[in-house]
Amino acid sequence: MDALAPALEAYFGTYAMEETDRYAVAYIRLIHENLEYALANPSD
């Protein structure tokens, strides 16, 4: 879950902008899409 913190910081941070928001949302989506696999395969 260490990957989620920078994405949330980019989205909610003091210097967040439209461009950083787009990257942050894409990053959060990638985490969400792969979370089930990551939890099922912690050694991978």
PyMOL Python script that loads the backbone (N, CA, C, O; Angstrom):
from pymol import cmd

cmd.read_pdbstr("""\
ATOM      1  N   MET A   1       0.819  -1.188   0.000  1.00  0.00           N
ATOM      2  CA  MET A   1       0.000   0.000   0.000  1.00  0.00           C
ATOM      3  C   MET A   1       0.863   1.250   0.000  1.00  0.00           C
ATOM      4  O   MET A   1       0.344   2.367  -0.034  1.00  0.00           O
ATOM      5  N   ASP A   2       2.154   1.071   0.038  1.00  0.00           N
ATOM      6  CA  ASP A   2       3.043   2.223   0.013  1.00  0.00           C
ATOM      7  C   ASP A   2       2.901   3.008  -1.287  1.00  0.00           C
ATOM      8  O   ASP A   2       3.243   4.190  -1.326  1.00  0.00           O
ATOM      9  N   ALA A   3       2.413   2.391  -2.332  1.00  0.00           N
ATOM     10  CA  ALA A   3       2.228   3.076  -3.615  1.00  0.00           C
ATOM     11  C   ALA A   3       1.047   4.043  -3.585  1.00  0.00           C
ATOM     12  O   ALA A   3       1.013   4.999  -4.359  1.00  0.00           O
ATOM     13  N   LEU A   4       0.102   3.809  -2.720  1.00  0.00           N
ATOM     14  CA  LEU A   4      -1.094   4.646  -2.686  1.00  0.00           C
ATOM     15  C   LEU A   4      -0.826   6.028  -2.089  1.00  0.00           C
ATOM     16  O   LEU A   4      -1.437   7.010  -2.511  1.00  0.00           O
ATOM     17  N   ALA A   5       0.062   6.115  -1.131  1.00  0.00           N
ATOM     18  CA  ALA A   5       0.332   7.394  -0.461  1.00  0.00           C
ATOM     19  C   ALA A   5       0.782   8.495  -1.421  1.00  0.00           C
ATOM     20  O   ALA A   5       0.246   9.600  -1.351  1.00  0.00           O
ATOM     21  N   PRO A   6       1.746   8.244  -2.318  1.00  0.00           N
ATOM     22  CA  PRO A   6       2.143   9.315  -3.233  1.00  0.00           C
ATOM     23  C   PRO A   6       1.025   9.735  -4.186  1.00  0.00           C
ATOM     24  O   PRO A   6       0.920  10.907  -4.549  1.00  0.00           O
ATOM     25  N   ALA A   7       0.201   8.788  -4.586  1.00  0.00           N
ATOM     26  CA  ALA A   7      -0.915   9.123  -5.477  1.00  0.00           C
ATOM     27  C   ALA A   7      -1.917  10.028  -4.770  1.00  0.00           C
ATOM     28  O   ALA A   7      -2.403  11.000  -5.348  1.00  0.00           O
ATOM     29  N   LEU A   8      -2.219   9.707  -3.529  1.00  0.00           N
ATOM     30  CA  LEU A   8      -3.148  10.544  -2.771  1.00  0.00           C
ATOM     31  C   LEU A   8      -2.551  11.918  -2.490  1.00  0.00           C
ATOM     32  O   LEU A   8      -3.250  12.931  -2.531  1.00  0.00           O
ATOM     33  N   GLU A   9      -1.263  11.943  -2.207  1.00  0.00           N
ATOM     34  CA  GLU A   9      -0.598  13.224  -1.959  1.00  0.00           C
ATOM     35  C   GLU A   9      -0.609  14.094  -3.219  1.00  0.00           C
ATOM     36  O   GLU A   9      -0.818  15.304  -3.140  1.00  0.00           O
ATOM     37  N   ALA A  10      -0.385  13.478  -4.369  1.00  0.00           N
ATOM     38  CA  ALA A  10      -0.410  14.234  -5.626  1.00  0.00           C
ATOM     39  C   ALA A  10      -1.793  14.803  -5.898  1.00  0.00           C
ATOM     40  O   ALA A  10      -1.921  15.898  -6.445  1.00  0.00           O
ATOM     41  N   TYR A  11      -2.815  14.072  -5.522  1.00  0.00           N
ATOM     42  CA  TYR A  11      -4.184  14.518  -5.786  1.00  0.00           C
ATOM     43  C   TYR A  11      -4.656  15.573  -4.788  1.00  0.00           C
ATOM     44  O   TYR A  11      -5.267  16.571  -5.169  1.00  0.00           O
ATOM     45  N   PHE A  12      -4.366  15.343  -3.510  1.00  0.00           N
ATOM     46  CA  PHE A  12      -4.878  16.230  -2.462  1.00  0.00           C
ATOM     47  C   PHE A  12      -3.869  17.256  -1.969  1.00  0.00           C
ATOM     48  O   PHE A  12      -4.208  18.114  -1.154  1.00  0.00           O
ATOM     49  N   GLY A  13      -2.645  17.179  -2.449  1.00  0.00           N
ATOM     50  CA  GLY A  13      -1.587  18.045  -1.949  1.00  0.00           C
ATOM     51  C   GLY A  13      -1.815  19.523  -2.216  1.00  0.00           C
ATOM     52  O   GLY A  13      -2.648  19.909  -3.037  1.00  0.00           O
ATOM     53  N   THR A  14      -1.065  20.325  -1.512  1.00  0.00           N
ATOM     54  CA  THR A  14      -1.157  21.778  -1.606  1.00  0.00           C
ATOM     55  C   THR A  14      -0.910  22.275  -3.028  1.00  0.00           C
ATOM     56  O   THR A  14      -1.559  23.220  -3.478  1.00  0.00           O
ATOM     57  N   TYR A  15       0.011  21.651  -3.726  1.00  0.00           N
ATOM     58  CA  TYR A  15       0.382  22.107  -5.069  1.00  0.00           C
ATOM     59  C   TYR A  15      -0.269  21.281  -6.175  1.00  0.00           C
ATOM     60  O   TYR A  15       0.216  21.279  -7.307  1.00  0.00           O
ATOM     61  N   ALA A  16      -1.343  20.591  -5.869  1.00  0.00           N
ATOM     62  CA  ALA A  16      -2.041  19.792  -6.878  1.00  0.00           C
ATOM     63  C   ALA A  16      -2.600  20.703  -7.965  1.00  0.00           C
ATOM     64  O   ALA A  16      -3.133  21.780  -7.698  1.00  0.00           O
ATOM     65  N   MET A  17      -2.458  20.232  -9.185  1.00  0.00           N
ATOM     66  CA  MET A  17      -2.981  20.963 -10.348  1.00  0.00           C
ATOM     67  C   MET A  17      -3.756  19.978 -11.211  1.00  0.00           C
ATOM     68  O   MET A  17      -3.785  18.781 -10.925  1.00  0.00           O
ATOM     69  N   GLU A  18      -4.370  20.475 -12.248  1.00  0.00           N
ATOM     70  CA  GLU A  18      -5.159  19.610 -13.126  1.00  0.00           C
ATOM     71  C   GLU A  18      -4.307  18.476 -13.696  1.00  0.00           C
ATOM     72  O   GLU A  18      -4.759  17.333 -13.766  1.00  0.00           O
ATOM     73  N   GLU A  19      -3.090  18.785 -14.099  1.00  0.00           N
ATOM     74  CA  GLU A  19      -2.218  17.763 -14.670  1.00  0.00           C
ATOM     75  C   GLU A  19      -1.833  16.712 -13.633  1.00  0.00           C
ATOM     76  O   GLU A  19      -1.874  15.516 -13.919  1.00  0.00           O
ATOM     77  N   THR A  20      -1.462  17.148 -12.437  1.00  0.00           N
ATOM     78  CA  THR A  20      -1.102  16.175 -11.407  1.00  0.00           C
ATOM     79  C   THR A  20      -2.316  15.355 -10.989  1.00  0.00           C
ATOM     80  O   THR A  20      -2.185  14.180 -10.649  1.00  0.00           O
ATOM     81  N   ASP A  21      -3.494  15.966 -11.014  1.00  0.00           N
ATOM     82  CA  ASP A  21      -4.715  15.224 -10.695  1.00  0.00           C
ATOM     83  C   ASP A  21      -4.940  14.092 -11.689  1.00  0.00           C
ATOM     84  O   ASP A  21      -5.310  12.984 -11.299  1.00  0.00           O
ATOM     85  N   ARG A  22      -4.718  14.368 -12.976  1.00  0.00           N
ATOM     86  CA  ARG A  22      -4.904  13.317 -13.997  1.00  0.00           C
ATOM     87  C   ARG A  22      -3.955  12.153 -13.754  1.00  0.00           C
ATOM     88  O   ARG A  22      -4.363  10.992 -13.812  1.00  0.00           O
ATOM     89  N   TYR A  23      -2.700  12.458 -13.483  1.00  0.00           N
ATOM     90  CA  TYR A  23      -1.729  11.395 -13.216  1.00  0.00           C
ATOM     91  C   TYR A  23      -2.091  10.630 -11.947  1.00  0.00           C
ATOM     92  O   TYR A  23      -2.000   9.403 -11.909  1.00  0.00           O
ATOM     93  N   ALA A  24      -2.494  11.345 -10.927  1.00  0.00           N
ATOM     94  CA  ALA A  24      -2.841  10.707  -9.660  1.00  0.00           C
ATOM     95  C   ALA A  24      -4.034   9.774  -9.822  1.00  0.00           C
ATOM     96  O   ALA A  24      -4.028   8.663  -9.292  1.00  0.00           O
ATOM     97  N   VAL A  25      -5.056  10.213 -10.549  1.00  0.00           N
ATOM     98  CA  VAL A  25      -6.239   9.376 -10.771  1.00  0.00           C
ATOM     99  C   VAL A  25      -5.853   8.129 -11.563  1.00  0.00           C
ATOM    100  O   VAL A  25      -6.323   7.034 -11.253  1.00  0.00           O
ATOM    101  N   ALA A  26      -5.012   8.277 -12.569  1.00  0.00           N
ATOM    102  CA  ALA A  26      -4.565   7.116 -13.347  1.00  0.00           C
ATOM    103  C   ALA A  26      -3.782   6.148 -12.458  1.00  0.00           C
ATOM    104  O   ALA A  26      -3.943   4.932 -12.566  1.00  0.00           O
ATOM    105  N   TYR A  27      -2.953   6.680 -11.600  1.00  0.00           N
ATOM    106  CA  TYR A  27      -2.152   5.886 -10.672  1.00  0.00           C
ATOM    107  C   TYR A  27      -3.055   5.123  -9.699  1.00  0.00           C
ATOM    108  O   TYR A  27      -2.846   3.936  -9.450  1.00  0.00           O
ATOM    109  N   ILE A  28      -4.044   5.804  -9.159  1.00  0.00           N
ATOM    110  CA  ILE A  28      -4.984   5.175  -8.226  1.00  0.00           C
ATOM    111  C   ILE A  28      -5.780   4.084  -8.931  1.00  0.00           C
ATOM    112  O   ILE A  28      -6.039   3.033  -8.345  1.00  0.00           O
ATOM    113  N   ARG A  29      -6.169   4.321 -10.172  1.00  0.00           N
ATOM    114  CA  ARG A  29      -6.888   3.288 -10.941  1.00  0.00           C
ATOM    115  C   ARG A  29      -6.030   2.051 -11.137  1.00  0.00           C
ATOM    116  O   ARG A  29      -6.518   0.930 -10.992  1.00  0.00           O
ATOM    117  N   LEU A  30      -4.757   2.238 -11.465  1.00  0.00           N
ATOM    118  CA  LEU A  30      -3.858   1.097 -11.629  1.00  0.00           C
ATOM    119  C   LEU A  30      -3.742   0.298 -10.337  1.00  0.00           C
ATOM    120  O   LEU A  30      -3.756  -0.933 -10.358  1.00  0.00           O
ATOM    121  N   ILE A  31      -3.630   0.989  -9.234  1.00  0.00           N
ATOM    122  CA  ILE A  31      -3.558   0.307  -7.941  1.00  0.00           C
ATOM    123  C   ILE A  31      -4.840  -0.478  -7.701  1.00  0.00           C
ATOM    124  O   ILE A  31      -4.795  -1.639  -7.294  1.00  0.00           O
ATOM    125  N   HIS A  32      -5.966   0.145  -7.949  1.00  0.00           N
ATOM    126  CA  HIS A  32      -7.264  -0.505  -7.741  1.00  0.00           C
ATOM    127  C   HIS A  32      -7.410  -1.742  -8.623  1.00  0.00           C
ATOM    128  O   HIS A  32      -7.871  -2.784  -8.157  1.00  0.00           O
ATOM    129  N   GLU A  33      -7.022  -1.635  -9.888  1.00  0.00           N
ATOM    130  CA  GLU A  33      -7.154  -2.746 -10.826  1.00  0.00           C
ATOM    131  C   GLU A  33      -6.272  -3.933 -10.454  1.00  0.00           C
ATOM    132  O   GLU A  33      -6.597  -5.071 -10.789  1.00  0.00           O
ATOM    133  N   ASN A  34      -5.173  -3.684  -9.772  1.00  0.00           N
ATOM    134  CA  ASN A  34      -4.221  -4.747  -9.457  1.00  0.00           C
ATOM    135  C   ASN A  34      -4.211  -5.156  -7.992  1.00  0.00           C
ATOM    136  O   ASN A  34      -3.424  -6.018  -7.599  1.00  0.00           O
ATOM    137  N   LEU A  35      -5.060  -4.559  -7.186  1.00  0.00           N
ATOM    138  CA  LEU A  35      -5.054  -4.823  -5.753  1.00  0.00           C
ATOM    139  C   LEU A  35      -5.408  -6.268  -5.421  1.00  0.00           C
ATOM    140  O   LEU A  35      -4.743  -6.892  -4.595  1.00  0.00           O
ATOM    141  N   GLU A  36      -6.438  -6.801  -6.049  1.00  0.00           N
ATOM    142  CA  GLU A  36      -6.847  -8.179  -5.760  1.00  0.00           C
ATOM    143  C   GLU A  36      -5.717  -9.157  -6.079  1.00  0.00           C
ATOM    144  O   GLU A  36      -5.449 -10.067  -5.294  1.00  0.00           O
ATOM    145  N   TYR A  37      -5.057  -8.979  -7.215  1.00  0.00           N
ATOM    146  CA  TYR A  37      -3.940  -9.849  -7.579  1.00  0.00           C
ATOM    147  C   TYR A  37      -2.798  -9.712  -6.568  1.00  0.00           C
ATOM    148  O   TYR A  37      -2.218 -10.711  -6.143  1.00  0.00           O
ATOM    149  N   ALA A  38      -2.483  -8.490  -6.192  1.00  0.00           N
ATOM    150  CA  ALA A  38      -1.388  -8.258  -5.252  1.00  0.00           C
ATOM    151  C   ALA A  38      -1.653  -8.903  -3.898  1.00  0.00           C
ATOM    152  O   ALA A  38      -0.741  -9.450  -3.277  1.00  0.00           O
ATOM    153  N   LEU A  39      -2.890  -8.841  -3.443  1.00  0.00           N
ATOM    154  CA  LEU A  39      -3.233  -9.458  -2.160  1.00  0.00           C
ATOM    155  C   LEU A  39      -3.210 -10.975  -2.243  1.00  0.00           C
ATOM    156  O   LEU A  39      -2.851 -11.646  -1.275  1.00  0.00           O
ATOM    157  N   ALA A  40      -3.590 -11.520  -3.393  1.00  0.00           N
ATOM    158  CA  ALA A  40      -3.600 -12.971  -3.570  1.00  0.00           C
ATOM    159  C   ALA A  40      -2.198 -13.529  -3.799  1.00  0.00           C
ATOM    160  O   ALA A  40      -1.964 -14.717  -3.577  1.00  0.00           O
ATOM    161  N   ASN A  41      -1.268 -12.691  -4.239  1.00  0.00           N
ATOM    162  CA  ASN A  41       0.096 -13.124  -4.559  1.00  0.00           C
ATOM    163  C   ASN A  41       1.116 -12.193  -3.905  1.00  0.00           C
ATOM    164  O   ASN A  41       1.812 -11.459  -4.606  1.00  0.00           O
ATOM    165  N   PRO A  42       1.215 -12.208  -2.596  1.00  0.00           N
ATOM    166  CA  PRO A  42       2.084 -11.238  -1.916  1.00  0.00           C
ATOM    167  C   PRO A  42       3.575 -11.388  -2.234  1.00  0.00           C
ATOM    168  O   PRO A  42       4.333 -10.431  -2.075  1.00  0.00           O
ATOM    169  N   SER A  43       4.002 -12.555  -2.675  1.00  0.00           N
ATOM    170  CA  SER A  43       5.426 -12.737  -2.969  1.00  0.00           C
ATOM    171  C   SER A  43       5.786 -12.314  -4.386  1.00  0.00           C
ATOM    172  O   SER A  43       6.964 -12.297  -4.741  1.00  0.00           O
ATOM    173  N   ASP A  44       4.801 -11.975  -5.193  1.00  0.00           N
ATOM    174  CA  ASP A  44       5.052 -11.595  -6.587  1.00  0.00           C
ATOM    175  C   ASP A  44       5.300 -10.108  -6.694  1.00  0.00           C
ATOM    176  O   ASP A  44       5.530  -9.598  -7.790  1.00  0.00           O
TER     177      ASP A  44
END
""", "prot")
cmd.dss("prot")
cmd.show_as("cartoon", "prot")
cmd.util.cbc("prot")
cmd.orient("prot")
